[in-house]
Amino acid sequence: MHRFLNINPFPNMAFKFLPLTRTFFIVSMASLVVAGCGPSKPSGTEPGAEPKDSAAPPIVNINGQIFSIPSPVQTAILINQSGAPFSKDLLNEPNKAGKYESTFDRALNLGVYGADLGYLTIYSENNQALAYFASVKKVGDALGIASSFDEKLMKRFEANIGKKDSIISLVSDAYRASDAYLKDSKRSEVGGLILAGGWIESMHFATAILKTKPSQDVQNRIGEQRTSVNSLIKLLASFNKPEYEGLIKQFKELSALFENIELKYTFVEPTTQVDKHLTIINSKTEVKITAEQITAISDKIAAIRKSIVQ
């Protein structure tokens, strides 16, 4: 399997990078699947070394269309590495899982809970992670993907709590099965909503934490999402579902707030090590964003999230 590793554009930070993938459900929901299908560290990473992350979002292919949207785990790792403390208040309440009654609300909140689970695992909040895995299972069951979160998997999750790599592998298996089910059932619109929910939750983490723990790298990550929000609009609109129109409208309002953010992407030819099946991505992104823009984006993200988690 060919993997992609980024030469970190932020020299003081180190992150994991989710490689290119044909599936999109895994990108959004498997917040813990930080190295695609396989070990949690990218191929070519030396033992004990910090894996890297890409400033440029991973690419997902849906029905032949290309979208560029980052995995929530990228933001969770960035926040953790910035020194921001863990905050339980940022998470959706796990006991809300049973209140979401429509497919629309369940799919969005499955994305939210997936991002929450990734955040908890990155911060090694093991006991709470177990409760959130139960919430993910409950919402997944309600969406009709119960086979991906069976009792056997739940017991394995409980037995491996505290072992980060094992938990990553277990959740990876569950969401890979869920992705296959949704594609086979021609329910890609459900996956699109899950993707949107996970992205909103990870942006909620970034914008909320920035208020109490200023970080240039987190601020840059927020600014980089100008492309991502447009990808989400295009993705959701492609399903041509009237019930999505309200959410799309909110994303368009958010997109307008990103319009004056300056992004400078510098392409540098990647380096390929054929013998190691490794590609080093050397490109960089520079972001110019003002405090006023950050505030406006933060307020809009909070409003969209509130409408989702209710």
C-alpha positions as YAML, in Angstrom:
chain: A
units: angstrom
residues:
- id: 1
  name: MET
  ca: [0.00, 0.00, 0.00]
- id: 2
  name: HIS
  ca: [1.45, 3.33, -1.04]
- id: 3
  name: ARG
  ca: [1.45, 5.92, 1.75]
- id: 4
  name: PHE
  ca: [1.91, 9.68, 1.82]
- id: 5
  name: LEU
  ca: [3.95, 11.55, 4.39]
- id: 6
  name: ASN
  ca: [4.17, 15.31, 4.67]
- id: 7
  name: ILE
  ca: [7.26, 17.34, 5.47]
- id: 8
  name: ASN
  ca: [5.66, 19.47, 8.15]
- id: 9
  name: PRO
  ca: [5.03, 23.08, 7.04]
- id: 10
  name: PHE
  ca: [4.95, 24.06, 10.72]
- id: 11
  name: PRO
  ca: [8.43, 23.18, 12.03]
- id: 12
  name: ASN
  ca: [7.44, 23.26, 15.69]
- id: 13
  name: MET
  ca: [4.48, 20.94, 15.27]
- id: 14
  name: ALA
  ca: [4.06, 17.31, 14.24]
- id: 15
  name: PHE
  ca: [0.87, 15.67, 13.05]
- id: 16
  name: LYS
  ca: [-0.43, 12.50, 11.45]
- id: 17
  name: PHE
  ca: [-1.60, 12.55, 7.83]
- id: 18
  name: LEU
  ca: [-4.51, 10.61, 6.41]
- id: 19
  name: PRO
  ca: [-3.50, 9.40, 2.95]
- id: 20
  name: LEU
  ca: [-5.60, 9.66, -0.19]
- id: 21
  name: THR
  ca: [-8.52, 7.27, -0.11]
- id: 22
  name: ARG
  ca: [-11.36, 6.27, -2.35]
- id: 23
  name: THR
  ca: [-13.80, 6.21, 0.54]
- id: 24
  name: PHE
  ca: [-15.22, 9.27, 2.23]
- id: 25
  name: PHE
  ca: [-17.11, 7.87, 5.21]
- id: 26
  name: ILE
  ca: [-13.84, 6.78, 6.79]
- id: 27
  name: VAL
  ca: [-12.34, 10.24, 6.28]
- id: 28
  name: SER
  ca: [-15.09, 11.91, 8.27]
- id: 29
  name: MET
  ca: [-16.16, 9.40, 10.87]
- id: 30
  name: ALA
  ca: [-13.10, 7.33, 11.49]
- id: 31
  name: SER
  ca: [-11.51, 10.19, 13.31]
- id: 32
  name: LEU
  ca: [-9.15, 7.62, 14.73]
- id: 33
  name: VAL
  ca: [-8.15, 6.17, 11.38]
- id: 34
  name: VAL
  ca: [-5.12, 8.37, 11.01]
- id: 35
  name: ALA
  ca: [-3.14, 6.18, 8.66]
- id: 36
  name: GLY
  ca: [-5.75, 4.70, 6.38]
- id: 37
  name: CYS
  ca: [-5.94, 0.93, 6.40]
- id: 38
  name: GLY
  ca: [-3.07, -0.36, 8.45]
- id: 39
  name: PRO
  ca: [-0.84, 0.71, 11.31]
- id: 40
  name: SER
  ca: [-1.43, 4.01, 13.05]
- id: 41
  name: LYS
  ca: [1.90, 5.42, 11.90]
- id: 42
  name: PRO
  ca: [2.69, 6.15, 8.27]
- id: 43
  name: SER
  ca: [5.07, 3.82, 6.52]
- id: 44
  name: GLY
  ca: [8.60, 5.09, 6.71]
- id: 45
  name: THR
  ca: [8.22, 6.66, 10.18]
- id: 46
  name: GLU
  ca: [11.07, 5.69, 12.45]
- id: 47
  name: PRO
  ca: [10.19, 4.05, 15.79]
- id: 48
  name: GLY
  ca: [9.57, 6.71, 18.40]
- id: 49
  name: ALA
  ca: [9.37, 9.50, 15.85]
- id: 50
  name: GLU
  ca: [6.35, 11.76, 15.60]
- id: 51
  name: PRO
  ca: [4.30, 11.14, 12.45]
- id: 52
  name: LYS
  ca: [3.52, 14.11, 10.23]
- id: 53
  name: ASP
  ca: [0.35, 15.75, 8.99]
- id: 54
  name: SER
  ca: [-0.46, 17.66, 5.83]
- id: 55
  name: ALA
  ca: [-1.64, 21.24, 5.78]
- id: 56
  name: ALA
  ca: [-3.44, 20.43, 2.55]
- id: 57
  name: PRO
  ca: [-6.66, 18.46, 3.16]
- id: 58
  name: PRO
  ca: [-6.90, 14.84, 2.00]
- id: 59
  name: ILE
  ca: [-8.89, 14.17, -1.14]
- id: 60
  name: VAL
  ca: [-12.04, 12.05, -1.28]
- id: 61
  name: ASN
  ca: [-13.75, 10.67, -4.37]
- id: 62
  name: ILE
  ca: [-17.55, 10.47, -4.35]
- id: 63
  name: ASN
  ca: [-19.33, 9.21, -7.45]
- id: 64
  name: GLY
  ca: [-16.44, 10.37, -9.59]
- id: 65
  name: GLN
  ca: [-16.32, 13.86, -8.04]
- id: 66
  name: ILE
  ca: [-13.29, 15.02, -6.09]
- id: 67
  name: PHE
  ca: [-13.69, 16.79, -2.73]
- id: 68
  name: SER
  ca: [-10.97, 18.12, -0.41]
- id: 69
  name: ILE
  ca: [-11.99, 17.82, 3.25]
- id: 70
  name: PRO
  ca: [-9.73, 17.08, 6.25]
- id: 71
  name: SER
  ca: [-10.22, 14.28, 8.74]
- id: 72
  name: PRO
  ca: [-11.28, 15.52, 12.22]
- id: 73
  name: VAL
  ca: [-8.31, 13.73, 13.72]
- id: 74
  name: GLN
  ca: [-5.90, 16.12, 12.01]
- id: 75
  name: THR
  ca: [-7.39, 19.03, 13.92]
- id: 76
  name: ALA
  ca: [-7.58, 17.05, 17.18]
- id: 77
  name: ILE
  ca: [-3.88, 16.20, 16.98]
- id: 78
  name: LEU
  ca: [-2.98, 19.79, 16.12]
- id: 79
  name: ILE
  ca: [-4.95, 21.07, 19.13]
- id: 80
  name: ASN
  ca: [-3.34, 18.53, 21.44]
- id: 81
  name: GLN
  ca: [0.15, 19.41, 20.19]
- id: 82
  name: SER
  ca: [-0.54, 23.12, 20.67]
- id: 83
  name: GLY
  ca: [-0.66, 22.53, 24.42]
- id: 84
  name: ALA
  ca: [-4.37, 23.25, 24.80]
- id: 85
  name: PRO
  ca: [-5.82, 21.33, 27.76]
- id: 86
  name: PHE
  ca: [-8.60, 18.79, 27.33]
- id: 87
  name: SER
  ca: [-12.07, 20.28, 27.72]
- id: 88
  name: LYS
  ca: [-15.10, 18.04, 28.26]
- id: 89
  name: ASP
  ca: [-17.36, 21.04, 27.66]
- id: 90
  name: LEU
  ca: [-16.49, 20.99, 23.96]
- id: 91
  name: LEU
  ca: [-18.17, 17.62, 23.41]
- id: 92
  name: ASN
  ca: [-21.73, 16.75, 22.53]
- id: 93
  name: GLU
  ca: [-23.42, 15.01, 25.46]
- id: 94
  name: PRO
  ca: [-23.35, 11.21, 24.97]
- id: 95
  name: ASN
  ca: [-26.83, 10.79, 26.47]
- id: 96
  name: LYS
  ca: [-28.31, 12.76, 23.57]
- id: 97
  name: ALA
  ca: [-27.65, 9.86, 21.21]
- id: 98
  name: GLY
  ca: [-31.19, 8.49, 21.60]
- id: 99
  name: LYS
  ca: [-32.96, 11.77, 20.93]
- id: 100
  name: TYR
  ca: [-32.01, 12.09, 17.26]
- id: 101
  name: GLU
  ca: [-34.97, 10.66, 15.36]
- id: 102
  name: SER
  ca: [-34.50, 11.51, 11.69]
- id: 103
  name: THR
  ca: [-31.87, 10.07, 9.36]
- id: 104
  name: PHE
  ca: [-30.69, 13.64, 8.75]
- id: 105
  name: ASP
  ca: [-30.06, 14.36, 12.45]
- id: 106
  name: ARG
  ca: [-28.63, 10.92, 13.16]
- id: 107
  name: ALA
  ca: [-26.12, 11.09, 10.32]
- id: 108
  name: LEU
  ca: [-24.91, 14.57, 11.24]
- id: 109
  name: ASN
  ca: [-24.51, 13.59, 14.88]
- id: 110
  name: LEU
  ca: [-22.78, 10.35, 14.04]
- id: 111
  name: GLY
  ca: [-20.16, 12.61, 12.48]
- id: 112
  name: VAL
  ca: [-20.13, 14.77, 15.60]
- id: 113
  name: TYR
  ca: [-19.74, 11.79, 17.94]
- id: 114
  name: GLY
  ca: [-17.01, 10.35, 15.72]
- id: 115
  name: ALA
  ca: [-15.01, 13.58, 16.01]
- id: 116
  name: ASP
  ca: [-15.63, 13.59, 19.77]
- id: 117
  name: LEU
  ca: [-14.37, 10.03, 20.03]
- id: 118
  name: GLY
  ca: [-11.23, 10.98, 18.12]
- id: 119
  name: TYR
  ca: [-10.64, 14.00, 20.39]
- id: 120
  name: LEU
  ca: [-11.07, 11.86, 23.52]
- id: 121
  name: THR
  ca: [-8.69, 9.20, 22.26]
- id: 122
  name: ILE
  ca: [-6.00, 11.70, 21.26]
- id: 123
  name: TYR
  ca: [-6.18, 13.10, 24.80]
- id: 124
  name: SER
  ca: [-6.23, 9.56, 26.32]
- id: 125
  name: GLU
  ca: [-9.56, 10.19, 28.07]
- id: 126
  name: ASN
  ca: [-10.23, 6.47, 28.13]
- id: 127
  name: ASN
  ca: [-13.29, 6.17, 30.35]
- id: 128
  name: GLN
  ca: [-15.15, 8.90, 28.49]
- id: 129
  name: ALA
  ca: [-14.09, 7.38, 25.16]
- id: 130
  name: LEU
  ca: [-15.96, 4.21, 26.13]
- id: 131
  name: ALA
  ca: [-19.16, 6.19, 26.72]
- id: 132
  name: TYR
  ca: [-18.81, 7.94, 23.37]
- id: 133
  name: PHE
  ca: [-18.16, 4.69, 21.56]
- id: 134
  name: ALA
  ca: [-21.47, 3.49, 23.02]
- id: 135
  name: SER
  ca: [-23.13, 6.65, 21.66]
- id: 136
  name: VAL
  ca: [-21.60, 6.05, 18.23]
- id: 137
  name: LYS
  ca: [-22.96, 2.49, 18.34]
- id: 138
  name: LYS
  ca: [-26.43, 3.67, 19.35]
- id: 139
  name: VAL
  ca: [-26.68, 6.21, 16.54]
- id: 140
  name: GLY
  ca: [-25.12, 3.76, 14.08]
- id: 141
  name: ASP
  ca: [-27.72, 1.16, 15.04]
- id: 142
  name: ALA
  ca: [-30.50, 3.69, 14.48]
- id: 143
  name: LEU
  ca: [-29.08, 4.44, 11.02]
- id: 144
  name: GLY
  ca: [-29.16, 0.77, 10.12]
- id: 145
  name: ILE
  ca: [-25.46, 0.00, 10.28]
- id: 146
  name: ALA
  ca: [-25.66, -2.07, 13.46]
- id: 147
  name: SER
  ca: [-23.52, -4.90, 12.10]
- id: 148
  name: SER
  ca: [-20.51, -2.58, 12.12]
- id: 149
  name: PHE
  ca: [-20.85, -1.99, 15.88]
- id: 150
  name: ASP
  ca: [-21.81, -5.41, 17.26]
- id: 151
  name: GLU
  ca: [-21.45, -6.60, 20.84]
- id: 152
  name: LYS
  ca: [-18.25, -8.46, 20.03]
- id: 153
  name: LEU
  ca: [-16.63, -5.21, 18.90]
- id: 154
  name: MET
  ca: [-17.93, -3.41, 21.99]
- id: 155
  name: LYS
  ca: [-16.29, -6.02, 24.24]
- id: 156
  name: ARG
  ca: [-13.02, -5.72, 22.32]
- id: 157
  name: PHE
  ca: [-13.20, -1.95, 22.73]
- id: 158
  name: GLU
  ca: [-13.68, -2.33, 26.49]
- id: 159
  name: ALA
  ca: [-10.84, -4.84, 26.75]
- id: 160
  name: ASN
  ca: [-8.41, -2.56, 24.91]
- id: 161
  name: ILE
  ca: [-9.33, 0.77, 26.48]
- id: 162
  name: GLY
  ca: [-6.15, 2.70, 27.18]
- id: 163
  name: LYS
  ca: [-4.28, 1.07, 24.29]
- id: 164
  name: LYS
  ca: [-4.46, 3.84, 21.72]
- id: 165
  name: ASP
  ca: [-3.16, 1.87, 18.74]
- id: 166
  name: SER
  ca: [-5.55, -1.01, 19.43]
- id: 167
  name: ILE
  ca: [-8.52, 1.34, 19.73]
- id: 168
  name: ILE
  ca: [-7.55, 3.03, 16.46]
- id: 169
  name: SER
  ca: [-7.50, -0.37, 14.76]
- id: 170
  name: LEU
  ca: [-10.87, -1.42, 16.22]
- id: 171
  name: VAL
  ca: [-12.67, 1.76, 15.24]
- id: 172
  name: SER
  ca: [-11.02, 1.60, 11.83]
- id: 173
  name: ASP
  ca: [-12.52, -1.86, 11.30]
- id: 174
  name: ALA
  ca: [-15.97, -0.69, 12.37]
- id: 175
  name: TYR
  ca: [-16.08, 2.34, 10.14]
- id: 176
  name: ARG
  ca: [-14.57, 0.54, 7.19]
- id: 177
  name: ALA
  ca: [-17.46, -1.94, 7.45]
- id: 178
  name: SER
  ca: [-19.93, 0.93, 7.76]
- id: 179
  name: ASP
  ca: [-18.51, 2.64, 4.69]
- id: 180
  name: ALA
  ca: [-18.83, -0.53, 2.63]
- id: 181
  name: TYR
  ca: [-22.41, -1.01, 3.80]
- id: 182
  name: LEU
  ca: [-23.47, 2.54, 2.90]
- id: 183
  name: LYS
  ca: [-21.89, 2.33, -0.53]
- id: 184
  name: ASP
  ca: [-23.40, -1.10, -1.25]
- id: 185
  name: SER
  ca: [-26.80, 0.19, -0.13]
- id: 186
  name: LYS
  ca: [-26.47, 3.30, -2.29]
- id: 187
  name: ARG
  ca: [-26.82, 5.56, 0.76]
- id: 188
  name: SER
  ca: [-23.91, 7.88, 0.01]
- id: 189
  name: GLU
  ca: [-25.98, 10.90, 1.09]
- id: 190
  name: VAL
  ca: [-25.87, 9.55, 4.65]
- id: 191
  name: GLY
  ca: [-22.09, 9.44, 4.44]
- id: 192
  name: GLY
  ca: [-22.10, 13.03, 3.17]
- id: 193
  name: LEU
  ca: [-23.98, 14.20, 6.25]
- id: 194
  name: ILE
  ca: [-21.64, 12.26, 8.52]
- id: 195
  name: LEU
  ca: [-18.73, 13.99, 6.82]
- id: 196
  name: ALA
  ca: [-20.32, 17.41, 7.39]
- id: 197
  name: GLY
  ca: [-21.04, 16.68, 11.06]
- id: 198
  name: GLY
  ca: [-17.49, 15.55, 11.74]
- id: 199
  name: TRP
  ca: [-16.05, 18.63, 10.03]
- id: 200
  name: ILE
  ca: [-18.26, 21.03, 11.98]
- id: 201
  name: GLU
  ca: [-17.31, 19.38, 15.28]
- id: 202
  name: SER
  ca: [-13.59, 19.55, 14.56]
- id: 203
  name: MET
  ca: [-13.93, 23.22, 13.57]
- id: 204
  name: HIS
  ca: [-15.88, 23.78, 16.78]
- id: 205
  name: PHE
  ca: [-12.90, 22.38, 18.70]
- id: 206
  name: ALA
  ca: [-10.44, 24.61, 16.87]
- id: 207
  name: THR
  ca: [-12.40, 27.87, 17.13]
- id: 208
  name: ALA
  ca: [-13.41, 27.34, 20.77]
- id: 209
  name: ILE
  ca: [-9.92, 26.43, 21.96]
- id: 210
  name: LEU
  ca: [-8.33, 29.32, 20.09]
- id: 211
  name: LYS
  ca: [-10.17, 31.73, 22.42]
- id: 212
  name: THR
  ca: [-8.42, 30.35, 25.51]
- id: 213
  name: LYS
  ca: [-5.17, 29.01, 24.04]
- id: 214
  name: PRO
  ca: [-3.92, 31.22, 21.17]
- id: 215
  name: SER
  ca: [-2.01, 29.22, 18.59]
- id: 216
  name: GLN
  ca: [-0.81, 30.35, 15.20]
- id: 217
  name: ASP
  ca: [-0.97, 26.80, 13.89]
- id: 218
  name: VAL
  ca: [-4.58, 26.30, 14.99]
- id: 219
  name: GLN
  ca: [-5.45, 29.70, 13.53]
- id: 220
  name: ASN
  ca: [-3.81, 28.67, 10.25]
- id: 221
  name: ARG
  ca: [-5.77, 25.43, 10.22]
- id: 222
  name: ILE
  ca: [-9.02, 27.39, 10.55]
- id: 223
  name: GLY
  ca: [-8.06, 29.66, 7.66]
- id: 224
  name: GLU
  ca: [-7.21, 26.67, 5.48]
- id: 225
  name: GLN
  ca: [-10.82, 25.51, 5.66]
- id: 226
  name: ARG
  ca: [-11.96, 27.98, 2.98]
- id: 227
  name: THR
  ca: [-11.58, 25.20, 0.43]
- id: 228
  name: SER
  ca: [-13.16, 22.59, 2.69]
- id: 229
  name: VAL
  ca: [-16.39, 24.48, 3.30]
- id: 230
  name: ASN
  ca: [-16.85, 24.96, -0.45]
- id: 231
  name: SER
  ca: [-16.25, 21.25, -0.96]
- id: 232
  name: LEU
  ca: [-18.95, 20.47, 1.61]
- id: 233
  name: ILE
  ca: [-21.42, 22.78, -0.14]
- id: 234
  name: LYS
  ca: [-20.73, 21.08, -3.46]
- id: 235
  name: LEU
  ca: [-20.99, 17.64, -1.87]
- id: 236
  name: LEU
  ca: [-24.30, 18.23, -0.08]
- id: 237
  name: ALA
  ca: [-25.84, 19.98, -3.10]
- id: 238
  name: SER
  ca: [-24.92, 17.03, -5.31]
- id: 239
  name: PHE
  ca: [-27.44, 14.82, -3.49]
- id: 240
  name: ASN
  ca: [-30.32, 17.12, -4.51]
- id: 241
  name: LYS
  ca: [-32.21, 16.62, -1.23]
- id: 242
  name: PRO
  ca: [-34.70, 19.37, -0.25]
- id: 243
  name: GLU
  ca: [-34.13, 18.65, 3.46]
- id: 244
  name: TYR
  ca: [-30.45, 19.57, 3.06]
- id: 245
  name: GLU
  ca: [-31.19, 23.10, 1.86]
- id: 246
  name: GLY
  ca: [-31.15, 24.71, 5.32]
- id: 247
  name: LEU
  ca: [-27.76, 23.21, 6.14]
- id: 248
  name: ILE
  ca: [-26.37, 24.17, 2.73]
- id: 249
  name: LYS
  ca: [-27.57, 27.74, 3.28]
- id: 250
  name: GLN
  ca: [-25.70, 27.89, 6.59]
- id: 251
  name: PHE
  ca: [-22.55, 26.57, 4.94]
- id: 252
  name: LYS
  ca: [-22.85, 29.17, 2.20]
- id: 253
  name: GLU
  ca: [-23.08, 31.91, 4.85]
- id: 254
  name: LEU
  ca: [-19.97, 30.44, 6.48]
- id: 255
  name: SER
  ca: [-18.20, 30.32, 3.12]
- id: 256
  name: ALA
  ca: [-18.82, 34.05, 2.63]
- id: 257
  name: LEU
  ca: [-16.86, 34.71, 5.85]
- id: 258
  name: PHE
  ca: [-13.84, 32.90, 4.39]
- id: 259
  name: GLU
  ca: [-13.79, 34.86, 1.13]
- id: 260
  name: ASN
  ca: [-11.28, 37.52, 2.16]
- id: 261
  name: ILE
  ca: [-8.86, 35.14, 3.87]
- id: 262
  name: GLU
  ca: [-5.59, 35.04, 1.95]
- id: 263
  name: LEU
  ca: [-4.16, 31.62, 1.20]
- id: 264
  name: LYS
  ca: [-0.87, 31.08, -0.54]
- id: 265
  name: TYR
  ca: [-0.21, 27.50, -1.58]
- id: 266
  name: THR
  ca: [3.33, 26.80, -2.68]
- id: 267
  name: PHE
  ca: [3.73, 23.61, -4.62]
- id: 268
  name: VAL
  ca: [6.99, 21.76, -4.15]
- id: 269
  name: GLU
  ca: [7.58, 18.58, -6.12]
- id: 270
  name: PRO
  ca: [6.96, 15.54, -3.88]
- id: 271
  name: THR
  ca: [9.75, 13.08, -3.26]
- id: 272
  name: THR
  ca: [9.03, 9.40, -3.83]
- id: 273
  name: GLN
  ca: [10.93, 6.54, -2.23]
- id: 274
  name: VAL
  ca: [9.79, 3.59, -4.32]
- id: 275
  name: ASP
  ca: [11.52, 0.96, -2.18]
- id: 276
  name: LYS
  ca: [9.61, 2.16, 0.90]
- id: 277
  name: HIS
  ca: [6.30, 2.86, -0.92]
- id: 278
  name: LEU
  ca: [6.58, 6.35, 0.51]
- id: 279
  name: THR
  ca: [5.84, 9.78, -0.96]
- id: 280
  name: ILE
  ca: [7.09, 12.89, 0.86]
- id: 281
  name: ILE
  ca: [4.75, 15.86, 0.28]
- id: 282
  name: ASN
  ca: [6.78, 19.06, 0.46]
- id: 283
  name: SER
  ca: [4.16, 21.70, -0.45]
- id: 284
  name: LYS
  ca: [3.21, 24.43, 2.03]
- id: 285
  name: THR
  ca: [0.24, 26.70, 2.73]
- id: 286
  name: GLU
  ca: [0.52, 30.22, 4.19]
- id: 287
  name: VAL
  ca: [-2.58, 31.80, 5.75]
- id: 288
  name: LYS
  ca: [-3.39, 35.47, 6.41]
- id: 289
  name: ILE
  ca: [-6.45, 35.82, 8.64]
- id: 290
  name: THR
  ca: [-7.52, 38.67, 10.94]
- id: 291
  name: ALA
  ca: [-8.91, 38.51, 14.48]
- id: 292
  name: GLU
  ca: [-12.23, 39.86, 13.18]
- id: 293
  name: GLN
  ca: [-12.45, 37.08, 10.61]
- id: 294
  name: ILE
  ca: [-11.69, 34.46, 13.26]
- id: 295
  name: THR
  ca: [-14.45, 35.85, 15.50]
- id: 296
  name: ALA
  ca: [-17.03, 35.89, 12.71]
- id: 297
  name: ILE
  ca: [-16.15, 32.33, 11.64]
- id: 298
  name: SER
  ca: [-16.20, 31.11, 15.24]
- id: 299
  name: ASP
  ca: [-19.67, 32.57, 15.82]
- id: 300
  name: LYS
  ca: [-21.04, 30.98, 12.65]
- id: 301
  name: ILE
  ca: [-19.50, 27.59, 13.43]
- id: 302
  name: ALA
  ca: [-21.09, 27.73, 16.90]
- id: 303
  name: ALA
  ca: [-24.49, 28.53, 15.38]
- id: 304
  name: ILE
  ca: [-24.31, 25.69, 12.86]
- id: 305
  name: ARG
  ca: [-23.18, 23.21, 15.52]
- id: 306
  name: LYS
  ca: [-25.99, 24.29, 17.84]
- id: 307
  name: SER
  ca: [-28.54, 23.57, 15.10]
- id: 308
  name: ILE
  ca: [-27.02, 20.08, 14.67]
- id: 309
  name: VAL
  ca: [-26.58, 18.88, 18.25]
- id: 310
  name: GLN
  ca: [-29.72, 20.68, 19.50]
...
